[in-house]
Structure formats: C-alpha cells, structure tokens
Amino acid sequence: MIEALSMGKYGFYVWTSYGAFVAFLLWDWLAPRWQRRRLLRDIQQRERREAARQKKQKNA
C-alpha cells in the first residue's frame, strides 16, 4: 500500500498535483456561485436605495 502511494519517488509530486487539481475544480465550481450571490445582493441593495429615494422625493 505504501509503495502504491509513494509511486516510486514521485508520490509527492503526483499527490500534490492531484490536490491542486481538486482545489482548482472546487474553486472553479464555487467562484461563480459566490459571484452570483454577491451580484444579487448588490442588486437588492440598489433597488432598496432607489425605492427609498423615490419615497423621499414623493414626500418632499
């Protein structure tokens, strides 16, 4: 088992490469979701500000 994991002196390189690949896939999957969530939050805040501004102009 240990020989299979060490992969003939290249184990560190191979497992580091696998780890980097998995980290990249995870980032590639999460980043658009975080960006979408941030964009939707920004749109909601902008709509609230605009509604408050219009309400204030009506009352003035």
N, C-alpha and C positions, 0 to 999 in steps of 0.2 A: 504494500500500500504506500509506504513512504517513498519507494522508488518511483512509483507512478506519479506521485505528487511532485517529486524533485525533477522529473523529466530530464534526467541526465545532465545536470548542472544548469539547465535552462529554466528550471521551475520558477525562480524569482521573476525572470523576465516574462514568462508565459502568464503566470498568475497576476502579475501587475498589469499586463496588457488586458487580461480578462476583466480585472477590476475597473480599469479606466474605461473600457468599453461599456460595462454595465452602468458606471457613473454617468457617462455621456448619454446613454439611452434614457436613463432616469431624468436627467436634466432636459433632454430633448422632449420628453413627454410632459414634464411639469411646467417648464417655462411658458408655453402658450396658455396654459390654464391660469397661471399667475397673472400673466399679462391681460387676459380677458377679464379676470376678476377685478383687476385694478382699473381697466378701462370702464367697466360697468359702474364701478364705484364713483369714478370721476364724472361720468355722465349723470348719475343720480345727484351728485353734489351740484353740478352745473344747473340741472333742472330745478333743484330746490332754491338756489340763489336767484334764478330767473323768476320763479314764482313769487318769491319774497319781494323782489324788486318791482314786479308788476303790481303786487298787492299794495306796496308802499306808494306807488305812483297813483293808484286809484284813490287812496285815502288822502292824498295831498291836494 
